[in-house]
Amino acid sequence: MSPLQRLWQSPVSRMKLVAGLLLLVAALLYIIATALEPRHPAWGYLASSAEAAMVGAIADWFAVTALFRHPLGLPIPHTAIIPRSKARIGQNLSTFITTHFLSTPLVLAKLDALDIGGRLANWLRQPANAEAVGRQLTGMARFGVESLHDERVQAFVQAKLINRARKVDLAPVCGQVLEMLTRQGKHQAMLDEALTKIDALLQDDETRALVADAITAEVRTLRYLGLGKAVGGWSANKFVDGVSAVIAEVAGDPEHPLRERFDEHVGEYIDRLKHDPAYRLEVERIVAQLLEHPATTVYIQTLWHELTDWLQADLDRSDSRIGKRIVKLTQGLGDSLAADTAMRTWINEKLMASAPAMLERYRGQIGKYIAQRVENWESRELVEQMEQSVGKDLQYIRINGTLVGGLVGLVLHTLTQLAVG
């Protein structure tokens, strides 16, 4: 692409070229008309018009150029107005925006008309929007999970968890949990479950054989007489049957004395967990041993890897269950909000109530940011931005100045000729 083609592609450059060509045409016409004026009076009209057109074109070129830079690079006073006035322009711009766009009455009126609660509900209900939210949150979650694979992050989180666990006073917490369970009778249900398991274990033939062997080993005299196995088996059956009978009695009687004793022991244990310093120290010692044990570290690392791997695998799938859940929750939130007039009203009221304080808090900061941003702009960057924004229209001023100047010159020359007769 030639330089002329690149120049023609820019709207501002294109209009600059047009304005410059008009000045060149006016200059050529002036030269030709001045040379031919002795031959016919009509050339004088054209010469005067072209002369005035050149004056208008040059004057407007100077005026437009002086806004952005020094014409011809000469440091003429009151030129390069915009670069020299960045601070004032930024301050005036910030004042204009904060006054006419961020005033409290204007913003409140706009918020009241928008019905943010209703708009939010309708937006969230749209499947495309809910899916967009799901994609964004899934992407953020994927990035977060990928970060969790870093060994430095793992070490940091593990250290924080262990330190936090060391600081937790577990004894009173355990006491409160057990107390809550006893109030709901859960401890008796746990006792029933334990008794059932014990009874099932005792009824097992292998268990009976182990009990018989233990009895035989203890009663050596019977073993020497050759009666150890028979007596051991009979004793084991009697022992198991007796224990099973007791278990059945306890299971069938909610008021059984053993249950009452169990209640008493649990109550004493809860009280000691909550108030006994010795128990508290013992629990802390056990927790410290568990946390310092290498197996605990291995378990935490294994659990960490399994969890992050599962999350990563799901989030990497196009049909991620987590992503689908987010989409469903988003649409559900929109549906619930759309059906709940009171909640939408609450959102709008809270926004209206909090907006004045937020505006007062941030209006000055926004204005200061705008002023500083304009002031800190490089002069070249500021000029380029301004020229791209209004430069095309400013070139029309040059074009109009050329045409109007030519017309005025023609009129003045005509009036002069009429006046002198």
N, C-alpha and C positions, 0 to 999 in steps of 0.2 A: 504494500500500500504506500503510495507516494505521500510526501508531507502535505501536499495540497488536499489530498483525499482525507487524511487524518484531521486536518484543520477544518474541513467542511463537515465532518461528522459531529463536531461539538457545536451545539446551538449558539453558545456565546461567541465562539470563534467565527462561526458562520455570519452572525450579525455584525461582528467587528469588520469582517471582510467586505460585507455589503456597504457598510457606512464608509469605509475607506475608499471603496471603488467609486461611490458617489462623489466624494471629495476630489478624487482623481478626475472624474468626468467633468466636474465643475471647473477644475483648473485647466483642463484641455479646452473646454468651451471658451473660457476666458481668454486664453492665448489666441485661439483661432478667431474669435469675434473681435478682439482688439486689433489683430492684424488686418482684418477685412473691413473694419469700421469706416475707413476713408472711402470705400467703394460704394457703401449704401448705408443710410442712417439706421436701417433695421438692425444692423450688426451691433449698434450701440446699445439697443435694448437688451440683446442677448449678453453682451459684455457686462452690463450693469447687473443683470440678473445673476450671471455666473460669479461675478465678484462678490455680491452679497451672499450667495450660496456658500462660497468658500469661507467667508467671514463667519457665517453661522455654523458651518461644519467644524471649523477650527476652534471656535469659542466653545461649542458644546463638547468637542473632544477634550479640550482642556478641563472643562467642568467635570466631565465624567471621570477622566483619568485622575484628577486631583482628589477624588474621593478615596482612591485606593493606593496611589503612589505619587511620587514626584514626576510631573510631566518632563519627558526627555532626561530624567535623572537629575534635574536641577532642583536644588533645595529652596524652591520658591515658598515664601510664607503662606500659610493657610492651605497647603496642599498635603497629600497623604493623610487626609483627615481621619479616616477609619483606623489605620495603624497607630496614629498618635493619640487617639481618643478611646483606646480599648477599655481603660478603667472606667471612664465615664459611660461608655456604651453598655458595659456589663452591669454597672450599677443601675442605670436607667432601665435596662431590660429586666433585671431582677425586680425592681420596684414595680414595673408595669405588670409582670406576671403575678407577683404576690398580691398586688392590689386588685387586679381585674380578673384573675383566675382562681386565686386561693383565698379570697375573702370569705369569712365564715358564713354570711347570709347566702352568698352564691352557692357555695358547696353544699350547705344544708338544703337549699331549695332543689339542687340537682339530686342529692341523695333521696330526698322525699319523693321526687318524681320517678326515680329509677325502680323503687320497690326491690331492693337487693335480695331480700329473702325469697320473693317469688321468682326472680330471675335465677337465683342460685338453685332453687328446687327444679325449675324447668331445665336448666343446663345439666344438672347431675342426672336427670332422668333419661336424657338422650343416650341411646346405646353408644353412639360414636364418641360422645364426650366421656362416658364412663370407661370405655375401652382406652381412650387417650390417658385418662387418669391412671388406669391400671398399668399401661405401658410405662408411664413416667415413674410411678412408684415401684414397679417391678425392676426397672432399670436402676433406680437408686438403691433398691435392696440388693440387686446383683453386684453392684459396685461395692456396697458395704460388706457383703459376704466374701467377695474376692479379697478385700482388705483383711478380713479376719484370718485368712490363710497365712498371712505373714507371721513368721516366728516371733518377731518383735512385738506384734500385737498380742499374740497368744501369751507370751511371757508376761506382758503388762497386765492383761486381764486376769491371768491365773494368779499373779502376785496380789492383785487387788482383791480377788475373791477370797484368797486364803487369809489375807490381813483382815478383811471384813469379817470372815467367819471367826477369827480369833477374838474379835472385839464383841461378838454377840454373846450375851449372857444367856446360855441355853437352859440352865437349870430352871429358872422361873418360867421360861417359855414352855418347857416340857411339862412343868407342873400345871400351868394353865390349860394346856391341851388335854392332859389327862383329866383335869377337873371338868372340862367341858364334856368329855366323853362319859365320865361317870354320871353327870347330870342327865344325860340322855340315855343312860343305861347301856351304853355301848360296851363298857368293860365286862358286863355280864354276858353279853352276846359273844365277846371274844373268849370268855371263860368257857361257854358252851361249845364253841368251835374247838378250843384246845382239848377239852375233855373228849369230844367226839373223835378227834384225831388220835388221842392217846388210847382210847378204847379200841379203835380200829387197828392200831399198831399192836396192842396186846393180843388181839384175837388172831394175829398172823401166826402161822405154824412156825415160821423161822424164829419169831420172837419167843414163842413158848419154848422152843428148843434151847435158845440162848439162856433163858431163865432157868431151865432144868439143869443145864450144864453148870451154871453158876452155883445153884444149890448143891449139886453133887460135889463140886470142887470144895465147897465150904464144909460139908459134912463128910470128913475123911473116913470116919469109922464105918459108915454104911458102904463106902466104896471098897473098903477092905473085906467086908462081908459079902460083896457081890450084889448088894441091894441098891447101890448108889443110883443106877440109871432108873430103876423102877420108882424108887422113892422120889428122886429128883423130878421125874415126869409128873408123878402124882402131886407133888408139892407145887410145881409150876402151874398145873391146872387149877389147884385150889387158890393159889395166889392171884392168878389172872381172873378167875371167876369172882373172887372177893373184890378185887379192884373194880371190875366191870359193874358189880352190884352197887358199889359206892358211887361210881360215875352215874349209873342209872338213877340212883336216888337223888343225887344233886341236880341232874338234868331235869328230873320230873318235879322238883319242889323249889319254886322261886324263893321260899322262905327257909331253905335248908341252912342249918348252922354253919356249914362250910362256906356257903355264899356270904353269910354275914361276916365270917372271919375274913373272907377275901375282900369284902367291902372295907373292913377296918384296916387291913394291911395296905390296900390301895390308898385309902385316905391318909394314913400315916406317911406313906411314900410321897404323896402329893404335897403334904404339908412340909416335909423335909426338903423336897426339891425347891419349894418356894421360899423357905425361911431359914434353912439350916446352912450356915456358911461352910461347914465341912462337906456337905453334899455338893454345894456349888463349886468348891475347889476341886472335888473329885471329878465332876462333870467337865470342868475346864481342863483338867489333866488329861482326861480321856480324849477330849476333842483335840488338844494339842498333839497328843501322840498320833491320832488319826491323820491330822493335817501334815505332820512331819514324816509320816511313813511313805516310803517310795511308791508303794502300791497306790496310795491316794493320788499322787502326782500322775502316775500312769493312767489311772482311771479317769481323772479329769481330762487329760490330754486325749484319751481315746474317745470319751464322750464328746469333747469339743470337735474332734475330727469327724466323727460320725454325724453330728448335728450340722456342721458347716457343709460337709459333702452332700448330705441330703438336701439341704437348702439350695446349694449350688446346682445340683442336678435338676431340681424342680424348676428353678428360675431360668435355667438355660433352655428349657423346653418351650416350644412355641405354644403348647397347650398347658402351660404352667398352672398347677392347681392353686398356687398362691395368687397368681395373676387373675385367674377366674374368680377367686374368692374376693379379691379387691374390687373387681368390676361389679360383682353381685352386690357387695356391700355399698358401693358408690350409688348404684341405681336404687337400691333399697333406701338409702339415705334420702335420695331425691324424692322417691315416692312418699316416704314418711313426711318429709318436709312439705311436699305439695298438699298432702291431706291434713296437715296440722296448721290451721290458720293462726292459732295462738303462738306457735313457735316462729312462724314467719314474721308475725307482728313483733315478737320479742327481738328477733334479729334486727329488724328495721329500727326499733326503738333504741336498742343498744348502740347501733351505729350512729344514730342521730345524737344520742347522749354523749358518746365518746369522741365524735368528730371535732367539736369545738376545742376541746383540750388538746387533741392531737394536732389540729391546725395551729393553735397558738404555740405548741411546742416545736413543730417542725417548719413552720412558715419561714421564720427567720433563717433557719439552717438551709432551706431550699434556696432562698434568695441569695444568701451568702455563697452557696455553691455555684449558682449561675454566674454571679459577679466574678468570683475567683476563676471559674473556668474560662470565661471570655478574656479576662486579664492575662491569664497564663498561656493563652493561645499564642503560638508563633505568629508574627505579623504576616508572613507569607501564607500560612495555613488559614488565618482569618480572612485575608483578602481573597484567597481561592474559594473559600466557602461562601463569602458574600457575593462574589462575582458569579458563581454557579447559581445562586439563588435569584439575584436581581439583575445580573449583568446583561441578560438578553433584552430586558425592558429598557435598560439604560442605553443600549445601542440604538433602540428606536428613537430615543431622544436625539441622538446624533443625526439619525436619518431625517427626523422631522425638522431639526434645526437647519439642515442643508436645504430641504425643500421650502420651508417657510422663509428662510433667508433669501433664497432665489426669488420667491414670489414677492417679498417685500422690496427687494432691489428693483424688480421689474416695475412695481407700482410707483416707487419713488422716482425712478427714471422717467416714467411716463408723465407723472405730475410735474416734474421739472421741465420736461419738454413743452408741456402745455402752458406752463407759467411763463416761459421765455418766448413763447410764440413761435 
